[in-house]
Amino acid sequence: MKRSIKILAALVLVAVLAAAAFFFLPAGLDEVTASSNQPKGQELIERGRYLATAGDCIACHSVAGGGAYAGGLAFKLPFGTIYSSNITPDKETGIGDWSDAEFVRAMRHGVGKNGEDLYPAFPYTSYALMSTDDMLAVKAYLFSLPAVRAQTAENSLSFPYNQRYLMRAWKLLFLPKETYQAEAKQSEEWNRGAYLVEALGHCGECHTPRNLMYGLDSGKKFAGAVTQGWKAYNITSDKDGGIGNWSVEELTSYLHTGHAEGRGAATGSMAEAIDLSLRHLTEQDIRSMAVYLKTIPPQPTDAAAKVDPNPPLMAASQAYAPAAQETADRSLGLTIFESACASCHAWNGEGQQSPYAALRGSQTVNDPDGTNLVQVILQGSHMTTPQGSAFMPAFADAYSDVEIAALSNYVLGHFGNKKASVTPEDVAAARNPSQ
């Protein structure tokens, strides 16, 4: 019944949007000029490079085996697939013939060169907060790159989501009306962090759940969400499910290196964001992000996912031996962990060979749903670290759904003291996430 009501509500909203969209035209072109403070020449390009890195543009506009920024990455959504565009300066398949005004309009209003409404897989609802100077600097950098001729695939969306004009009404509800405005009562560091988190870093696009209209749910800002099979955790100041108990120093370390002592290591899409974007930013900028995030109002999450930093079975274990009470029960999960995982992760949560292998305090092993745990077992993980790199192999082909479910439940119980119930069906679904 609840599902039927949600579907009906969604259809009503789509109908309202369709009707409203006919009364609005896409945003026109405004004259844009850089301020007198904007650098020129190579300095401008370098500034644009840093800003594009902070925005993690390469992650979404590149695919393995393709040219950097040449697009083609598939975003699998509940209503179809959207492919990222080529943003190299190729004049036929990229943005090489875009004017400054057209580029700024796309970033600020989600409108393409030919007046077409863009889908918010391109996070213009966040980029709209950027200053014009920063947008133009990014364009200068992109235009300095080698042009790559690469035609991206056509989107495949079901009706009515394939009707671009619907986005005009959608933008009325979810597109910011102005750029980021600094708060006078806050410090310069806090404001810099807010700008990086809200605009350039577009953190909310992953860490905020979506509503029925697929807009960000402002009532649950940064409360955590699942996207394409990975969970972006609660990053509000909530002390149970969020980062309320993290220090600024711990959060800075995690964002800059992908690891913080007693907090575990980043995996999945967060590891990618750190690898391609955050680790390249200045420590001062990363610290400013941490300072801002620590002030985000708390959003409660599932109390069962509260991190237990010293669960009894882990505490009773040695680096090379599990807790005595576990050895009597040779469960399938324990047997697999012993043969495939213990040599790197150890039984006491401290990890061996690399601090990135430590599991103590990690949200991944404290989430009873096991969302990211299952994914990292299936897909593995790789991250560039200050010491070189941290690597975990993928086990998708090595173990069955039954075995991975058993391993996941064992890890969640041993390292998180969680009563988990990951099923083989959950693992099968994780192998092919639909959204």
Secondary structure, DSSP 8 states (H G I E B T S, - for coil): -HHHHHHHHHHHHHHHHHHHHTT------------TT---HHHHHHHHHHHHHHTTHHHHS--TTS-TT----EEEETTEEEE----SS-TTTSSTT--HHHHHHHHHH-B-TTS-B--TTS-HHHHTTS-HHHHHHHHHHHHTS----------EE-TTTT-TTHHHHHHHHHS-SS-----TTS-HHHHHHHHIIIIIS-THHHHS-B-TTSSB-GGGTTS-EEETTEEE---SS-TTTSSTT--HHHHHHHHHHSEETTTEE--HHHHHHHHHTGGGS-HHHHHHHHHHHTTS------GGG---SS-HHHHT-BTTB--HHHHTS--HHHHHHHHHTHHHH-SSSS-SSSGGG--TT-GGGT-TT-HHHHHHHHH-EEEEETTEEEEE---TTTS-HHHHHHHHHHHHHHHH-------HHHHHHHHS---
